[in-house]
Amino acid sequence: MKYVIIDPVLFDLGFVKIYWYGVMYLLAFLSAYLLANYRAKSSQKWNKSHVDDLIFYGALGAVIGGRLGYLIFYNFSVFISNPLTLFNFQNGGMSFHGGFIGVLIAMLLFNKKTKFSFFDTTDFIAPLVPLGLGFGRIGNYINGELWGKITTSSFGVYAPDQIGQWAIRYPTQLYEAFLEGLILFSILWLYSKKNPPITSISALFLIFYGTFRFIIEFIRVPDTHIGYLALDWITMGQILSFPMILVGLYLFYKSNYLKGET
């Protein structure tokens, strides 16, 4: 299958440009908002006012944290030389791990206002996140970025790299959209229906996102200015994902078997 190059600009109105990447973020927040309201209807703790505040705080954390995380983890020299590049959202450059940290900080502020516990909030939002991650990966595909390695597999796509060289490559953006988006959403949504112990939904998010991302990194091409960090296969994405898996395993064990306070 040949990759069809898509203009990253959806609409050019002259005075403003609407980018596909921005539309994907809008769909991500919209899906989270709709799912949050649906979950709140069956909750004795959550209401629409809580959801409105949650999405506001979460959106700020995801966007600011995602952009800062990309610049700090993947493009620090550029950030230091020109801090204003922080606001250059239209050309992509967002980090999940940065957005994840940003959302956690935003949730601390949200909890301070609502008096919810930390894991009450993270358990509520964990099933809301994966579909948004999936939309983000589709945005990566449209932008023609974050391709996988060259392959002879029938699952490859004939596509150009960042310097215009065409080859059969793994469409890792779509693999991640499927795993981090659809599959992770299904796991967390179904598990949340079983009235699980507090913290365990958050723990599963960490375990499965970290695992899916760690695996995909084996066939995803790392940023050219970073490359492999060790042993010719360890990437920044794996280094950031592995602690998520360990913390998730610990929290899941603690919540289900130790019955400790979380």
SULFEN-V723593 format. One record per backbone hydrogen bond with DSSP energy under -0.5 kcal/mol. NH is the residue of the N-H (numbers start at 1). CO is the residue of the C=O. If there is no record, write none. Layout:
NH/CO
NH/CO
This chain:
3/158
5/3
6/142
10/8
10/18
11/18
13/11
13/16
15/13
18/11
19/17
20/8
23/19
24/20
25/21
26/22
27/23
28/24
29/25
30/26
31/27
32/28
33/29
34/30
35/31
36/32
37/33
38/34
39/35
40/36
41/37
42/38
42/39
43/40
51/47
52/48
53/49
54/50
55/51
56/52
57/53
58/54
59/55
60/56
61/57
62/58
63/59
64/60
65/61
66/62
67/63
68/64
69/65
70/66
71/67
72/68
73/69
74/70
75/70
75/71
79/75
80/76
81/77
82/78
85/82
86/83
87/84
88/85
89/87
91/88
92/89
95/66
99/95
100/96
101/97
102/98
103/99
104/100
105/101
106/102
107/103
108/104
109/105
110/106
111/107
112/108
113/109
114/110
115/111
121/117
122/118
123/119
124/120
125/121
126/122
127/123
128/125
129/125
129/126
130/126
132/128
132/129
133/129
134/130
135/131
136/132
137/133
138/134
139/135
140/136
141/137
142/138
143/139
144/140
144/141
145/140
148/170
149/219
151/168
156/153
157/169
158/1
159/157
159/167
161/165
164/161
166/164
167/159
169/157
169/167
170/149
171/155
172/170
174/171
175/171
176/172
177/173
178/174
179/175
180/176
181/176
182/177
183/178
184/179
185/181
186/182
187/183
188/184
189/185
190/186
191/187
192/188
193/189
193/190
194/191
195/192
200/197
203/199
204/200
205/201
206/202
207/203
208/204
209/205
210/206
211/207
212/208
213/209
214/210
215/211
216/212
217/213
218/215
219/216
220/216
221/147
226/223
227/223
229/234
230/234
233/230
234/230
239/235
240/236
241/237
242/238
243/239
245/241
246/242
247/243
248/244
249/245
250/246
251/247
252/248
253/249
254/250
255/251
256/252
257/253
258/253
259/254
260/254
